[in-house]
């Protein structure tokens, strides 16, 4: 069982790895103002960015699904790691050696399971690459690459390797590095043989498949020998690291250029990705033995940020299988905010063949947007019907109209509806336009859910919209000025404690009328007060989050620490206004309570008690006048 990581080392890891650097490995971040960054949330589907990162505080928070926390929380959630595994991963990136309370310096046997599997894949990738470069047997693999226009430099750039023939070359190598048979089987690098684990990949060219963070999580292996009875391409099976529907080959190399250019090129194979990148199309990626689907779209949307100029270009072979793949991709088109296009190379060549025959410029030209994916889909639909007959034209319209209705831009939708009428040979273009508009209205009214209306066409389909986040904690009406001011004061206490300390630390929990805000105030108090934030802002926020009694309050702390303060210029005067307003409202509530108490005592009360209550009322009224006249100076 792993020992507890030294607290000082955990803090060192948090301080060493900026949260924006970690988050930007998974999604594109843009300026949100106030020193914050924003992007599309990786934890739920959304069309506009509500996910915010505060680099100065080391926190993130999504205002849509309420997920939030620090750098370690983000890594734990997005990669499904334990706390220790997240610390170990970031420590490895930062070059920090961790100390464990129960003995030793970062012993390998104490590493979390996922970290161990990642390390096994990293070593395997290095070993395979070394075999390709040096092993005599790898001549076959080197010849395969050379025949496709890839030299040793290209192989090194993409990490291509070779798995020798034989039963357990890699298995013995990894055992020598301290990995157990159980770990080798769990990783998918080995499989059970008659006398124990044997190599899964033997006598094949190896492509390491990396996640968006750049870690090797699996391999794609290409058959080289006729005697190999396995499939042409053999991929790592689903493991704790690898899910083929959730990885894109080349995403680690392409992600920055995809985010920068708002463009992604989807190709069909590993060599196609290599050919595109070497030809200057550095936004190329490919799926790994599966069709392009919903999980792949989620990865790209976080990088493309769904801006209006975003483009996704699919390149498919011109054969029947390629056309089928294009139509399958179109089924998910409405999940993109980006415009989608299809590009088919001359003579049906894939990018790798095209580069060999016509050079880099031809590959670069192929990657330029050509035909909108919806237009390709329409032509494929229409081609299946006999347009010389009224029945054929009507049937084609029934199938094609829902496709046009899914076009996001209403102006483009009208124009394409007119084009569809021409394709079908229907002279009454307005009839086609009305038909498309009717289907589009039905879809909007149902929010994109439910079955198609009768007669709308056999291919009409609707994907369920993103589920609404389940609200956490009591609902807060921020139009209520009392709640709004309390919220603003707590944001100041968490984000700019130097502006409200030490006055804030004298405020009672009962001065915050909203229960969630009172709980946050109590957590700040438990963490040592806002004064702690003046000394060490990040440690202070960490303490407040740890002091929160449950996840609901912890989420509220993160939200308030990241949310923008309402005033553009945040200074002592603005902070004083919030302090005074919250305090005066608390005084007013107490005055009302005392006045009610005086009414009861006047009827049948103790004269001494009546005098004491009257004195308290006078003191409160004087204090309220001082606050009104002197502002924060009277606190």
C-alpha positions in Angstrom: 0.0 0.0 0.0 1.4 3.4 -1.0 2.7 5.7 1.7 1.4 9.1 2.3 3.1 11.8 0.2 4.9 14.4 2.2 2.7 17.6 2.6 5.6 19.9 1.7 6.1 18.0 -1.6 2.4 18.2 -2.4 2.6 22.0 -2.0 5.8 22.1 -4.1 4.0 20.2 -6.9 1.0 22.6 -6.7 3.3 25.6 -6.9 5.5 24.2 -9.6 2.9 23.4 -12.2 0.7 26.3 -13.3 -3.0 25.3 -13.6 -3.4 27.1 -16.9 -0.5 25.0 -18.4 -2.1 21.8 -17.2 -5.6 22.7 -18.4 -4.5 24.0 -21.8 -3.2 20.5 -22.5 -6.8 19.4 -22.8 -8.7 22.4 -24.1 -8.2 25.8 -25.6 -8.2 28.7 -23.2 -8.9 32.4 -24.0 -8.8 35.6 -22.0 -11.9 36.0 -19.9 -10.9 39.3 -18.3 -9.8 40.0 -14.7 -6.8 37.8 -15.1 -9.0 34.7 -15.7 -9.1 32.3 -18.7 -12.1 30.5 -20.2 -12.9 27.5 -22.4 -15.4 24.8 -23.1 -15.9 22.6 -20.1 -14.3 19.1 -20.4 -16.7 17.7 -17.8 -20.0 18.4 -19.6 -21.2 19.3 -23.1 -21.8 23.0 -23.6 -22.0 25.4 -26.6 -20.5 28.5 -25.0 -17.6 28.5 -22.6 -18.5 28.6 -18.9 -15.3 26.9 -17.7 -13.0 29.4 -16.0 -9.4 29.1 -14.8 -7.7 31.5 -12.5 -3.9 31.2 -12.9 -3.2 33.5 -10.0 -5.3 31.4 -7.6 -4.5 28.0 -9.1 -8.2 27.2 -9.3 -10.7 26.3 -12.0 -14.5 26.4 -11.9 -17.3 25.6 -14.3 -20.4 27.8 -13.9 -22.4 25.3 -15.9 -21.8 22.0 -14.1 -20.2 23.4 -10.9 -17.1 21.2 -11.2 -14.1 23.0 -9.7 -10.9 22.8 -7.7 -7.2 23.2 -8.0 -4.6 21.7 -10.4 -4.6 18.3 -8.7 -8.4 18.2 -8.7 -8.5 18.9 -12.4 -5.9 16.1 -13.2 -7.8 13.7 -10.9 -11.1 14.3 -12.6 -10.1 14.5 -16.2 -7.8 11.4 -16.1 -9.7 9.5 -13.4 -6.7 9.4 -11.1 -6.4 9.1 -7.3 -4.9 12.0 -5.4 -1.5 10.2 -5.1 -1.5 9.4 -8.8 -2.2 13.0 -9.7 0.6 14.2 -7.5 3.0 11.7 -8.9 2.1 12.6 -12.5 2.6 16.3 -12.0 5.7 15.7 -9.9 7.2 13.8 -12.8 6.5 16.7 -15.2 8.1 19.2 -12.8 11.1 17.0 -12.0 10.2 16.8 -8.3 11.2 13.8 -6.3 8.5 12.9 -3.8 9.0 11.7 -0.3 6.7 9.3 1.3 5.9 9.4 5.0 6.1 5.6 5.3 9.6 5.3 4.1 11.8 5.9 1.2 12.0 8.3 -1.7 9.3 7.6 -4.4 9.8 3.8 -4.5 8.4 2.3 -7.7 6.3 -0.2 -5.9 4.4 2.6 -4.2 3.2 4.2 -7.4 -0.5 4.2 -8.3 -1.7 1.6 -10.8 -2.4 4.1 -13.6 1.0 5.7 -13.1 2.6 2.3 -13.3 0.8 1.5 -16.5 1.7 4.8 -18.1 5.4 4.2 -17.2 5.2 0.7 -18.7 3.9 2.2 -22.0 6.5 4.9 -22.0 9.3 2.3 -21.6 7.7 0.1 -24.2 7.5 2.9 -26.7 11.2 3.7 -26.2 12.2 0.0 -26.5 10.1 -0.4 -29.7 11.7 2.7 -31.2 15.2 1.4 -30.3 14.4 -1.9 -32.0 13.4 -0.2 -35.2 16.6 1.9 -35.3 19.1 -0.9 -34.4 17.6 -4.4 -34.7 18.6 -6.3 -37.9 15.3 -7.9 -38.0 13.6 -4.5 -38.3 14.8 -4.1 -41.9 11.3 -5.2 -43.0 9.8 -2.4 -41.0 12.3 0.2 -42.2 11.7 -0.8 -45.8 7.9 -0.5 -45.2 8.3 3.1 -44.0 10.8 4.0 -46.8 8.4 2.7 -49.4 5.8 5.2 -48.1 8.2 8.1 -48.0 9.2 8.1 -44.3 12.9 8.2 -43.3 14.5 7.6 -39.9 14.0 11.2 -38.9 10.2 10.9 -39.5 10.1 7.6 -37.6 11.8 9.3 -34.6 9.5 12.3 -34.8 6.4 10.1 -34.6 7.9 7.5 -32.2 7.4 4.7 -34.6 9.0 1.4 -33.5 9.2 -2.3 -34.2 8.2 -5.3 -32.1 10.5 -8.3 -32.8 9.2 -11.7 -33.6 9.4 -14.1 -30.8 7.3 -14.7 -27.7 8.4 -12.5 -24.9 11.1 -10.0 -25.8 9.2 -7.0 -24.4 7.8 -9.0 -21.5 11.3 -9.9 -20.3 12.5 -6.3 -20.8 9.7 -4.9 -18.6 10.1 -7.6 -16.0 13.7 -6.4 -15.8 12.4 -2.9 -15.0 10.4 -4.2 -12.1 7.0 -4.7 -13.6 4.9 -7.6 -12.4 3.1 -10.0 -14.7 -0.2 -8.6 -13.5 0.8 -5.1 -14.5 1.9 -6.3 -18.0 -1.4 -8.1 -18.5 -3.4 -5.1 -17.2 -1.5 -2.7 -19.6 -2.4 -4.7 -22.7 1.3 -5.0 -23.6 1.2 -8.7 -22.8 -1.4 -11.5 -23.0 -1.7 -14.8 -21.3 0.2 -17.6 -22.9 0.4 -21.3 -22.1 3.3 -20.7 -19.7 2.6 -17.2 -18.6 2.5 -13.8 -20.2 3.7 -13.3 -23.8 4.1 -10.2 -25.9 0.8 -9.1 -27.5 2.6 -7.5 -30.4 5.2 -9.5 -32.3 6.8 -8.9 -35.7 4.9 -5.6 -36.3 5.5 -2.0 -37.0 4.4 0.0 -33.9 2.8 3.4 -33.6 2.5 4.8 -30.1 -0.9 6.3 -29.4 -0.8 9.2 -27.0 -3.5 11.0 -25.1 -4.0 14.7 -25.4 -1.5 15.2 -22.6 1.2 13.4 -24.5 1.4 10.2 -22.5 1.6 6.9 -24.4 -1.6 5.0 -23.6 -1.6 2.3 -26.3 -0.2 1.1 -29.6 -1.3 0.5 -33.2 0.5 -2.4 -34.8 0.8 -3.0 -38.5 1.3 -6.6 -39.9 4.6 -7.0 -41.9 4.9 -10.7 -42.5 2.6 -13.1 -44.5 3.1 -15.8 -41.8 1.3 -13.4 -39.3 -2.3 -14.7 -39.2 -3.5 -11.7 -37.2 -5.4 -8.7 -38.6 -3.7 -6.1 -40.8 -3.8 -3.6 -37.9 -3.9 -4.7 -34.3 -4.6 -2.2 -31.5 -4.2 -2.3 -27.8 -7.4 -3.7 -26.2 -9.5 -1.5 -23.9 -7.6 -1.0 -20.7 -7.6 1.4 -17.7 -5.6 3.7 -20.0 -6.9 3.1 -23.5 -10.4 3.4 -24.9 -10.3 3.5 -28.7 -13.4 5.7 -28.9 -11.7 8.3 -26.7 -8.3 8.7 -28.4 -7.1 10.4 -31.5 -3.8 9.5 -33.1 -1.6 12.6 -33.5 -3.7 14.8 -31.1 -0.6 15.4 -28.9 1.3 16.8 -31.9 -1.7 18.6 -33.5 -3.5 20.2 -30.6 -1.7 23.5 -30.4 -2.0 24.1 -34.2 -5.7 23.0 -34.1 -6.4 25.5 -31.3 -4.3 28.3 -33.0 -5.8 27.9 -36.5 -9.3 26.7 -35.5 -9.0 23.9 -38.0 -8.7 20.1 -37.7 -8.1 17.6 -40.5 -9.4 14.1 -39.9 -7.7 11.3 -41.9 -8.1 7.6 -41.8 -4.7 6.1 -40.8 -1.4 6.5 -38.9 0.6 6.9 -42.1 -1.9 9.5 -43.4 -1.3 11.6 -40.2 2.5 11.3 -40.8 2.2 12.3 -44.4 0.0 15.3 -43.6 2.3 16.6 -40.8 5.4 16.2 -43.0 3.6 18.1 -45.7 2.9 21.0 -43.4 -0.7 20.0 -42.5 0.1 19.9 -38.7 -3.6 19.8 -37.7 -4.1 16.2 -38.9 -5.4 13.5 -36.6 -6.9 10.0 -37.0 -9.1 7.6 -35.1 -7.6 4.3 -33.9 -9.4 1.4 -35.4 -12.9 2.8 -35.0 -15.3 5.2 -36.6 -15.2 8.9 -35.8 -17.8 9.4 -33.1 -19.1 11.5 -30.2 -16.2 11.1 -27.9 -13.8 12.2 -30.6 -16.0 15.3 -31.3 -15.8 16.3 -27.6 -12.0 16.3 -27.8 -11.9 18.5 -30.9 -14.6 20.9 -29.6 -12.6 21.8 -26.6 -9.7 22.7 -28.9 -11.8 24.5 -31.5 -13.8 26.5 -29.0 -16.8 26.4 -31.3 -16.0 29.8 -32.9 -17.7 30.7 -36.1 -14.6 30.3 -38.3 -13.8 26.8 -37.0 -13.4 24.1 -39.7 -13.2 20.3 -39.5 -12.1 18.7 -42.8 -12.6 14.9 -43.3 -10.5 13.2 -45.8 -11.9 9.8 -47.0 -11.0 7.4 -49.7 -13.2 7.7 -52.8 -14.3 4.1 -52.6 -17.6 2.8 -51.2 -16.2 2.3 -47.8 -14.9 5.9 -47.7 -18.2 7.3 -48.8 -19.9 5.2 -46.1 -17.5 6.6 -43.5 -18.3 10.2 -44.7 -22.0 9.7 -44.3 -21.4 8.2 -40.8 -19.4 11.3 -39.9 -22.3 13.5 -41.1 -24.6 11.8 -38.7 -22.7 13.5 -35.9 -22.3 16.8 -37.8 -24.9 18.7 -35.7 -22.8 18.1 -32.6 -20.2 20.4 -34.0 -20.5 24.2 -34.0 -17.6 24.1 -36.5 -18.3 23.9 -40.2 -17.6 20.4 -41.6 -16.1 19.6 -45.0 -15.1 16.6 -47.0 -12.0 16.3 -49.2 -11.5 13.3 -51.5 -8.1 13.1 -53.3 -7.8 12.6 -57.0 -8.1 8.9 -58.0 -9.3 8.1 -54.5 -5.8 8.2 -53.1 -5.2 8.7 -49.3 -2.9 11.4 -48.1 0.1 9.0 -47.8 -0.2 7.8 -51.4 -1.0 11.4 -52.6 2.3 12.6 -51.0 4.3 9.9 -52.7 2.8 10.5 -56.2 2.3 14.2 -56.3 4.2 15.7 -53.3 3.7 17.8 -50.3 1.8 20.6 -52.1 -0.9 18.2 -53.2 -1.5 17.1 -49.6 -1.7 20.7 -48.4 -4.2 21.5 -51.2 -6.3 18.4 -50.3 -6.6 19.7 -46.7 -8.2 23.0 -47.9 -12.0 23.0 -47.4 -13.7 21.7 -50.5 -17.2 20.4 -50.3 -19.4 21.0 -47.2 -20.1 17.6 -45.6 -23.9 18.3 -45.8 -23.6 18.9 -49.6 -21.8 15.6 -50.0 -24.4 13.8 -48.0 -27.2 15.4 -50.1 -25.6 14.2 -53.4 -25.2 10.7 -52.0 -28.9 10.6 -50.9 -30.2 12.0 -54.2 -28.1 9.6 -56.3 -30.0 6.7 -54.9 -33.4 7.7 -56.3 -34.9 7.8 -59.8 -35.4 11.5 -60.3 -37.2 10.9 -63.6 -40.4 10.0 -61.8 -42.6 12.1 -59.4 -42.5 9.3 -56.8 -38.7 9.2 -56.9 -38.3 13.0 -56.5 -40.8 12.9 -53.6 -39.0 10.1 -51.9 -35.6 11.8 -52.4 -37.0 15.0 -50.9 -38.4 13.2 -47.9 -34.9 11.9 -47.1 -32.9 15.0 -48.1 -35.0 17.7 -46.5 -34.1 16.8 -42.9 -30.4 17.0 -43.8 -30.9 20.6 -45.0 -33.0 21.4 -41.9 -29.9 20.6 -39.8 -27.8 23.3 -41.3 -27.0 25.7 -38.5 -27.0 29.0 -40.4 -30.5 29.9 -41.4 -29.4 31.9 -44.5 -27.3 29.0 -45.7 -30.2 26.7 -45.0 -32.5 28.6 -47.3 -29.9 28.8 -50.1 -29.2 25.0 -49.9 -32.9 24.3 -49.9 -33.1 26.1 -53.2 -30.1 24.1 -54.5 -31.8 20.9 -53.4 -34.8 21.8 -55.5 -32.5 22.1 -58.5 -30.8 18.8 -57.7 -34.2 17.1 -57.5 -35.6 18.8 -60.6 -38.5 20.3 -58.6 -39.6 23.5 -60.3 -41.5 24.9 -57.2 -38.4 25.9 -55.2 -40.6 27.6 -52.5 -42.3 24.2 -51.8 -38.9 22.7 -51.0 -37.9 25.8 -48.9 -41.2 25.5 -46.9 -40.7 21.8 -46.4 -37.2 22.3 -45.0 -38.4 25.2 -42.8 -41.2 23.1 -41.4 -38.8 20.3 -40.4 -36.4 22.8 -38.8 -39.2 24.3 -36.7 -40.2 20.9 -35.5 -36.7 20.2 -34.4 -36.4 23.5 -32.6 -39.7 23.0 -30.8 -38.5 19.6 -29.5 -35.1 21.0 -28.6 -33.5 18.4 -31.0 -35.1 15.5 -29.1 -37.6 12.8 -29.8 -38.7 11.0 -32.9 -39.1 12.8 -36.2 -42.6 14.0 -37.1 -44.6 11.7 -39.4 -43.6 12.2 -43.0 -40.4 14.1 -42.3 -38.3 11.4 -43.9 -36.8 8.1 -42.9 -33.3 9.5 -42.2 -34.3 12.3 -39.9 -32.7 11.8 -36.5 -32.1 13.9 -33.4 -29.5 13.6 -30.8 -30.4 14.4 -27.2 -29.3 17.8 -26.1 -26.9 18.2 -23.3 -28.4 17.3 -20.0 -29.0 20.2 -17.6 -26.7 20.2 -14.7 -28.3 19.2 -11.4 -28.2 22.2 -9.2 -26.2 21.9 -6.0 -27.3 23.5 -2.7 -30.1 26.1 -2.2 -31.0 28.2 -5.2 -29.7 31.8 -4.8 -31.6 34.7 -6.4 -28.8 37.1 -7.3 -31.3 39.8 -8.2 -31.8 40.0 -4.5 -29.5 42.9 -3.5 -28.8 41.4 -0.1 -27.5 38.2 -1.6 -25.6 40.0 -4.4 -23.6 42.1 -1.9 -22.9 39.2 0.4 -21.6 37.3 -2.7 -19.4 40.2 -3.7 -17.9 40.5 -0.2 -17.0 36.8 -0.1 -15.4 37.1 -3.6 -13.3 39.9 -2.2 -12.4 37.9 0.9 -11.2 35.0 -1.3 -9.7 36.9 -4.2 -8.5 40.1 -2.7 -8.2 39.5 1.0 -5.7 42.4 1.5 -8.6 44.8 0.7 -11.0 43.5 3.4 -8.7 42.3 6.1 -8.6 42.6 9.1 -12.2 44.0 9.2 -13.7 41.0 7.4 -12.4 38.6 10.1 -14.6 40.3 12.7 -17.8 39.5 10.7 -20.0 36.8 12.2 -21.5 33.9 10.2 -25.0 35.3 11.0 -24.2 38.5 9.0 -24.6 36.4 5.8 -28.3 35.7 5.3 -27.9 33.1 2.5 -27.1 29.7 4.0 -24.4 28.8 1.4 -22.7 32.1 1.9 -22.8 31.6 5.7 -21.1 28.2 5.2 -18.4 29.8 3.1 -17.8 32.5 5.7 -17.5 29.8 8.3 -15.0 27.9 6.2 -12.9 31.1 5.8 -13.0 31.4 9.6 -11.9 27.8 10.1 -9.0 28.3 7.7 -7.7 31.2 9.9 -9.5 34.1 8.3 -8.9 36.4 5.4 -5.7 37.6 7.1 -4.1 34.3 6.1 -4.8 35.1 2.4 -2.7 38.2 2.7 0.3 36.1 3.7 0.0 33.2 1.2 -3.0 33.5 -1.2 -2.8 30.0 -2.8 -2.3 28.2 0.5 -5.1 30.2 2.0 -7.5 29.2 -0.8 -6.4 25.6 -0.3 -7.1 25.8 3.4 -10.6 27.3 2.9 -11.5 24.5 0.4 -10.3 21.9 2.9 -12.2 23.5 5.7 -15.5 23.3 3.7 -17.8 20.7 5.4 -18.9 19.1 2.1 -18.5 19.2 -1.7 -21.4 21.6 -2.1 -19.7 24.3 0.0 -16.3 23.4 -1.5 -17.8 24.0 -4.9 -19.2 27.3 -3.8 -15.8 28.4 -2.5 -14.1 27.6 -5.8 -16.9 29.3 -7.7 -16.5 32.5 -5.6 -12.7 32.4 -5.9 -12.8 32.3 -9.7 -15.9 34.4 -10.6 -15.1 37.9 -11.8 -15.7 40.8 -9.3 -18.4 43.1 -10.6 -16.4 46.3 -10.5 -13.8 46.9 -13.2 -11.6 48.8 -10.8 -11.3 46.9 -7.6 -9.8 49.0 -4.8 -10.1 49.7 -1.1 -13.0 52.1 -1.7 -15.1 49.4 -3.5 -14.2 46.8 -0.8 -15.2 49.2 1.9 -18.6 49.8 0.3 -19.3 46.0 0.4 -18.1 45.7 4.0 -20.3 48.6 5.1 -23.4 47.4 3.2 -23.2 43.9 4.7 -22.6 45.2 8.2 -25.3 47.9 8.0 -27.9 45.3 6.9 -26.9 43.1 9.8 -27.3 46.1 12.1 -30.7 46.9 10.6 -31.9 43.3 11.1 -30.7 43.4 14.8 -32.5 46.7 15.3 -35.7 45.3 14.0 -35.4 42.3 16.4 -34.8 44.6 19.4 -37.7 46.8 18.5 -39.9 43.8 18.4 -38.5 42.7 21.8 -39.1 46.2 23.3 -42.8 46.0 22.2 -43.2 42.7 24.1 -41.3 44.0 27.2 -43.3 47.2 27.4 -46.4 45.3 27.9 -45.2 43.0 30.7 -41.5 43.0 31.2 -38.8 43.5 33.8 -37.9 47.3 34.0 -34.2 46.4 34.3 -34.3 44.2 31.2 -36.2 46.9 29.4 -33.6 49.4 30.2 -30.8 47.1 29.0 -32.5 46.4 25.7 -33.2 50.1 25.1 -29.5 50.8 25.7 -28.5 48.2 23.2 -30.9 49.8 20.6 -29.3 53.2 21.2 -25.8 51.8 20.7 -26.8 50.1 17.4 -28.5 53.2 16.1 -25.4 55.3 16.9 -23.2 52.7 15.2 -25.5 52.7 12.1 -25.2 56.5 11.9 -21.4 56.3 12.2 -21.3 53.7 9.3 -23.6 55.9 7.2 -21.4 58.9 7.8 -17.9 57.5 8.0 -18.1 54.4 5.8 -15.4 51.7 6.3 -13.5 53.9 8.7 -16.3 53.4 11.3 -16.1 49.6 11.2 
